[in-house]
Amino acid sequence: MKRRNTQAKTEILEILKSAEGALSHDMIRSSISSNIDRATIYRVLNRFCEDGDVHKIVGDDGKQYFAICPNCGERKEVHSHNHIHFRCLQCGKVECLERDISVSLPKGYVAKVHNLVISGFCEQCS
């Protein structure tokens, strides 16, 4: 579905594109220069997720983080968001670790989505 381009959408997308890792709603809100309300930010982020341009990570701290999908583009149908994420306990950076993981489930179970977040100290903080 074609969505209209709004100031909120443009500004939030630019913030996500310039980020080195995933950002929480609060991080995005503090970076916005215009007066965009909290609900609009969530609505835009969720639409980005629905459209496959951004993926959502639920951190071990319970917060939702959002990151641009650099590998999606025209390959949206084959790109998976099921990968490991790392959250630094000191600087708060959340980043994607592009590694495949395998989980052995009981017979009859079929996994569709997983969310794996490892917390610790990043290279710069350790």
C-alpha positions as CSV (number, residue, x, y, z in Angstrom):
1,M,0.0,0.0,0.0
2,K,1.3,3.4,-0.9
3,R,1.6,5.7,2.1
4,R,1.8,9.4,1.9
5,N,5.0,11.1,2.8
6,T,4.7,13.3,5.9
7,Q,7.1,15.4,7.8
8,A,7.1,13.0,10.8
9,K,7.8,10.0,8.5
10,T,10.6,11.8,6.7
11,E,12.3,13.0,9.9
12,I,12.0,9.7,11.7
13,L,13.4,7.8,8.7
14,E,16.4,10.1,8.5
15,I,17.1,9.7,12.2
16,L,17.0,5.9,11.8
17,K,19.1,6.0,8.7
18,S,21.8,8.0,10.5
19,A,21.9,5.8,13.6
20,E,24.6,3.3,14.1
21,G,22.3,0.9,15.8
22,A,18.7,0.4,16.9
23,L,16.9,3.3,18.7
24,S,14.2,3.3,21.3
25,H,11.2,5.6,21.0
26,D,12.7,7.9,23.6
27,M,16.0,8.1,21.7
28,I,14.1,9.0,18.5
29,R,11.9,11.5,20.3
30,S,14.9,13.3,21.7
31,S,16.4,13.6,18.3
32,I,13.3,15.1,16.6
33,S,13.6,18.8,15.9
34,S,9.9,19.4,15.2
35,N,6.9,19.0,17.5
36,I,5.8,15.5,16.7
37,D,3.8,13.8,19.5
38,R,4.5,10.5,21.1
39,A,1.5,8.7,19.4
40,T,2.6,9.8,16.0
41,I,6.1,8.5,16.5
42,Y,4.8,5.1,17.5
43,R,2.3,5.1,14.6
44,V,5.1,5.9,12.1
45,L,7.5,3.3,13.6
46,N,4.8,0.6,13.5
47,R,4.0,1.4,9.8
48,F,7.7,1.2,9.0
49,C,7.7,-2.3,10.6
50,E,4.5,-3.3,8.7
51,D,6.1,-2.2,5.4
52,G,9.3,-4.1,6.1
53,D,11.6,-1.1,6.1
54,V,12.4,-1.2,9.9
55,H,12.4,-4.0,12.3
56,K,11.5,-4.0,16.0
57,I,13.6,-5.5,18.7
58,V,12.3,-6.1,22.2
59,G,15.2,-5.6,24.5
60,D,15.9,-7.5,27.7
61,D,15.0,-4.2,29.4
62,G,11.4,-4.4,28.0
63,K,11.9,-1.5,25.7
64,Q,11.2,-1.6,22.0
65,Y,14.1,-0.7,19.7
66,F,13.8,0.1,16.0
67,A,16.4,-0.4,13.3
68,I,16.6,0.2,9.5
69,C,16.9,-3.1,7.6
70,P,20.0,-2.5,5.5
71,N,19.5,-5.9,3.7
72,C,15.8,-5.5,2.8
73,G,15.5,-3.2,-0.2
74,E,14.3,-5.2,-3.1
75,R,15.0,-8.5,-1.3
76,K,12.2,-8.0,1.3
77,E,10.7,-11.4,0.5
78,V,13.9,-13.3,1.5
79,H,15.4,-11.1,4.3
80,S,14.7,-12.4,7.8
81,H,14.6,-10.3,11.0
82,N,15.3,-13.4,13.0
83,H,18.8,-12.7,14.0
84,I,20.7,-12.0,17.2
85,H,20.7,-8.5,18.7
86,F,23.2,-7.2,21.2
87,R,22.5,-4.5,23.8
88,C,25.4,-2.8,25.6
89,L,24.7,-2.3,29.3
90,Q,26.9,0.7,29.6
91,C,26.3,2.9,26.5
92,G,22.8,1.5,25.6
93,K,23.7,0.8,22.0
94,V,21.5,-2.0,20.4
95,E,22.8,-3.6,17.2
96,C,22.1,-6.4,14.9
97,L,24.5,-9.3,14.8
98,E,24.1,-11.0,11.5
99,R,24.5,-14.6,12.6
100,D,22.2,-17.5,12.0
101,I,21.1,-19.5,15.0
102,S,19.4,-22.8,15.3
103,V,17.0,-23.9,18.0
104,S,15.8,-27.4,18.4
105,L,12.1,-27.4,19.2
106,P,10.0,-30.4,20.3
107,K,8.4,-32.5,17.6
108,G,5.3,-30.7,16.1
109,Y,6.4,-27.2,17.0
110,V,7.2,-24.8,14.1
111,A,9.0,-21.5,14.8
112,K,8.1,-18.5,12.7
113,V,9.7,-15.6,14.6
114,H,12.2,-15.3,17.4
115,N,13.7,-12.5,19.4
116,L,17.2,-13.0,20.9
117,V,18.9,-10.2,22.7
118,I,22.3,-10.7,24.3
119,S,23.3,-8.1,26.9
120,G,26.8,-7.2,27.9
121,F,29.5,-4.7,27.1
122,C,30.2,-3.7,23.5
123,E,33.7,-3.5,22.0
124,Q,34.1,0.2,23.1
125,C,32.8,-0.2,26.6
126,S,34.5,-3.5,27.6
